[in-house]
Amino acid sequence: MARLFDNFPLVQHPPALLPATPNTPDHPDHPTLYIYSSSPHSPSFDAECLKWQTALLLAGVPFNAVSSNRHASPTSTLPFLNESLSGPLIHSSGIHTWIQNHPSANLSAYTDEKTQADASAFTSLIESKIHNAWIYTCFLEPKNYEAVALPRYTKATAWPVNLWVGRQIREEKRAEIEARRTVNGEEIYADAAAAFAAIAAALGDDDWFFASREPTLLDATLFTYTHLILSSPLVQDGIRQIVRTHGNLVKHAKRVYDRCYGRK
């Protein structure tokens, strides 16, 4: 019997990290945003998290950013904002309203109805056509999934459970696209290229959309995807080449990054 078990030696894997890193916020009196991130002071690698992380920074609202993962969230999704350690949780759908109601927030907004309508249309374009392309690039392109999505989203999970968690997230992302359209990479990238061209034309030579004096939520939303596309270590990087054809979008991404993260 001993010789039999010698053929199947016990392998001890390193301990798994806790689902949520038990970080103590730097400033307990500030609200805390729980996000996917390699570092609390770095831009999130997740689109939804990065959008609201950037919006809060542009609004000038003091907050803590805490690296976390889906297992720490009551809804299995990030981000969520906790106003205080004992207060209610605010999920992504409510963060914009929270910013608008915050007494010290200073996130610019468009005031005339036409510009508001145009901004809403471009936001929808970004969050449909470009969002689909980012999800397809990051999760459904095989080499990018192995090099980018899997290590990022399963960092806190030990092998081989991380492989199962990664496949689960990947299928959720596939279903997210399928709920909107057929999963066809060539068509998804063509739609994204047309969307980026329209957005680049709308931005023109201005620093911010529609010649706003200060950045708005639309600027944060665009930055979310241009930053991720330009900065992620993509192996299959056709989408990055599309963005790079628009110099003003590349400059816009750097402008937002410098304002929000460049002095960290």
C-alpha positions in Angstrom: 0.0 0.0 0.0 2.8 2.4 0.9 4.4 1.8 -2.5 1.1 2.4 -4.2 0.8 5.9 -2.6 4.4 6.7 -3.5 3.1 6.8 -7.1 0.7 9.6 -6.1 2.7 12.0 -3.9 0.8 14.6 -2.0 1.3 18.0 -3.5 0.8 21.0 -1.2 -0.2 24.2 -3.1 0.4 27.6 -1.6 -2.5 29.0 0.4 -5.2 30.8 -1.5 -5.6 34.6 -0.8 -8.7 35.8 0.9 -11.5 36.8 -1.5 -11.3 40.3 -0.4 -8.0 41.8 0.7 -8.5 43.0 4.3 -7.1 46.4 3.6 -7.7 49.1 6.1 -8.7 52.2 4.2 -6.1 55.0 4.4 -8.8 57.4 5.4 -11.6 55.7 7.3 -13.7 58.8 7.3 -13.8 58.8 3.4 -16.0 56.6 1.3 -14.4 53.5 -0.1 -14.6 52.2 -3.6 -14.0 48.5 -4.0 -12.5 47.7 -7.4 -10.5 45.2 -9.4 -7.0 46.6 -9.3 -3.4 45.5 -9.1 -2.8 48.4 -6.7 -5.2 50.7 -5.0 -3.4 53.7 -6.4 -3.4 52.5 -10.0 -6.2 52.6 -12.6 -8.4 49.5 -12.4 -8.1 46.9 -15.1 -11.8 46.4 -15.2 -13.9 48.7 -17.4 -16.8 49.3 -15.1 -14.5 49.9 -12.1 -12.2 52.2 -14.0 -15.1 54.3 -15.2 -16.3 55.1 -11.7 -12.8 55.3 -10.2 -12.0 58.0 -12.9 -15.3 59.8 -12.4 -14.7 60.1 -8.7 -11.2 61.4 -9.3 -12.4 63.9 -11.9 -15.1 65.0 -9.5 -12.5 65.7 -6.8 -14.3 63.6 -4.2 -11.9 62.2 -1.6 -12.2 58.4 -1.4 -10.3 55.3 -0.7 -9.8 52.7 -3.5 -9.5 49.1 -2.2 -8.4 46.2 -4.4 -11.0 43.5 -4.2 -12.8 40.8 -6.3 -16.2 39.5 -7.1 -16.4 37.3 -4.0 -16.4 40.3 -1.8 -19.5 41.8 -3.3 -23.0 40.9 -2.3 -24.0 41.0 -5.9 -20.8 39.3 -7.2 -20.0 42.4 -9.2 -17.6 45.3 -8.8 -17.4 48.2 -8.2 -19.3 49.2 -5.2 -19.0 52.2 -3.0 -19.3 52.2 0.8 -19.9 55.6 2.2 -18.8 54.5 5.7 -17.7 51.2 7.3 -21.2 50.7 8.6 -23.1 52.5 5.8 -25.1 51.1 2.8 -23.4 49.9 -0.3 -23.8 51.8 -3.5 -23.3 49.8 -6.7 -22.2 51.1 -10.0 -25.8 52.0 -11.2 -26.1 54.4 -8.3 -22.6 56.0 -8.2 -23.3 58.8 -10.7 -26.3 59.9 -8.6 -24.2 59.7 -5.5 -21.6 62.0 -7.1 -24.3 64.5 -8.2 -25.6 64.7 -4.7 -22.2 64.9 -3.0 -21.7 68.5 -1.6 -18.0 68.6 -2.6 -18.2 66.9 -6.0 -17.2 69.0 -9.0 -17.8 66.8 -12.0 -18.7 69.0 -15.0 -22.0 68.4 -16.8 -23.5 69.7 -20.0 -26.3 72.2 -19.4 -28.0 72.7 -22.8 -30.4 70.0 -24.0 -28.8 69.4 -27.4 -25.4 68.8 -26.0 -26.9 66.5 -23.3 -28.6 64.5 -26.1 -25.4 64.3 -28.1 -23.4 63.2 -25.0 -26.0 60.6 -24.2 -25.8 59.2 -27.8 -21.9 59.0 -27.7 -22.1 57.4 -24.3 -24.4 54.7 -25.7 -22.1 54.2 -28.6 -19.1 53.7 -26.3 -20.9 51.4 -23.9 -22.3 49.2 -26.7 -20.0 49.0 -29.8 -16.7 49.8 -28.0 -17.6 47.9 -24.9 -18.4 44.8 -27.0 -15.0 45.1 -28.7 -13.1 45.3 -25.4 -14.9 42.3 -24.0 -14.3 40.3 -27.1 -10.6 41.4 -27.2 -9.9 40.7 -23.6 -12.0 37.6 -22.9 -12.8 35.8 -26.2 -9.5 36.2 -28.1 -7.7 33.1 -26.8 -4.2 34.5 -26.4 -5.5 37.7 -24.7 -7.6 35.6 -22.4 -4.5 33.6 -21.3 -2.2 36.6 -21.1 -4.5 39.3 -19.7 -8.0 38.3 -18.4 -7.2 35.1 -16.7 -4.2 36.3 -14.5 -5.9 39.6 -13.8 -9.3 38.3 -12.7 -8.2 35.2 -10.9 -5.1 36.5 -9.1 -6.6 35.8 -5.7 -7.6 32.2 -6.5 -5.3 29.2 -6.3 -4.7 26.8 -9.1 -6.7 24.9 -10.4 -9.7 26.7 -9.1 -8.6 29.8 -10.9 -9.1 28.0 -14.2 -12.7 27.2 -13.3 -13.3 30.8 -12.1 -11.8 32.1 -15.3 -13.9 30.0 -17.5 -17.0 31.1 -15.6 -16.2 34.7 -16.0 -15.4 34.2 -19.7 -18.7 32.6 -20.4 -20.5 35.4 -18.5 -18.7 37.9 -20.8 -19.7 35.9 -23.9 -23.3 35.8 -22.8 -23.1 39.6 -22.2 -22.2 40.1 -25.9 -24.7 37.5 -27.1 -27.5 39.4 -25.3 -26.8 42.3 -27.6 -25.6 40.8 -30.9 -24.1 37.8 -32.7 -20.5 37.0 -31.4 -18.6 37.7 -34.6 -15.2 39.1 -34.1 -14.8 40.7 -37.5 -18.2 42.5 -37.3 -17.5 43.5 -33.7 -14.2 45.1 -34.6 -15.7 46.8 -37.6 -18.4 48.3 -35.4 -15.8 49.5 -33.0 -13.7 51.1 -35.7 -16.7 53.1 -37.0 -17.6 54.1 -33.4 -14.0 55.3 -32.7 -14.0 57.3 -36.0 -17.3 59.0 -35.0 -16.0 59.8 -31.5 -12.7 61.1 -32.8 -14.5 63.4 -35.2 -16.8 64.7 -32.4 -13.8 65.4 -30.1 -11.8 67.1 -32.8 -9.0 69.3 -31.5 -10.7 70.0 -28.2 -9.3 68.9 -24.9 -12.7 67.7 -23.7 -15.9 66.8 -25.5 -18.0 69.6 -26.9 -15.4 72.2 -25.9 -16.2 71.8 -22.2 -13.9 73.7 -20.0 -13.6 70.7 -17.7 -13.9 66.9 -18.3 -17.3 65.3 -17.9 -18.5 61.7 -17.4 -18.4 61.2 -21.1 -14.6 61.9 -21.0 -14.3 59.4 -18.2 -16.3 56.8 -20.1 -14.1 57.1 -23.3 -10.9 57.0 -21.2 -12.1 53.8 -19.7 -11.7 52.0 -23.0 -8.9 53.9 -24.7 -6.7 53.5 -21.6 -7.4 49.8 -21.3 -6.9 49.2 -25.0 -3.7 51.2 -25.1 -2.1 50.0 -21.9 -3.0 46.3 -21.6 -0.4 43.7 -22.7 -2.6 42.5 -25.5 -1.1 39.7 -27.7 -3.9 40.0 -30.3 -4.0 43.8 -30.5 -6.0 44.7 -33.6 -8.2 46.9 -31.5 -5.2 48.9 -30.3 -4.2 49.6 -33.8 -7.7 51.0 -34.5 -7.3 53.4 -31.6 -3.8 54.5 -32.6 -5.1 55.7 -35.9 -6.8 58.5 -34.0 -4.1 60.7 -32.5 -6.6 62.9 -30.7 -8.0 59.9 -28.8 -4.6 58.8 -27.8 -3.9 62.3 -26.5 -7.2 62.4 -24.7 -6.4 59.2 -22.9 -3.1 60.6 -21.7 -4.8 63.9 -20.7 -7.2 62.1 -18.4 -4.5 59.7 -17.1 -2.2 62.6 -16.2 -5.0 64.5 -14.4 -6.3 61.5 -12.4 -3.4 59.1 -12.0 -0.2 60.9 -13.1 0.5 62.4 -9.7 0.0 59.2 -7.7 
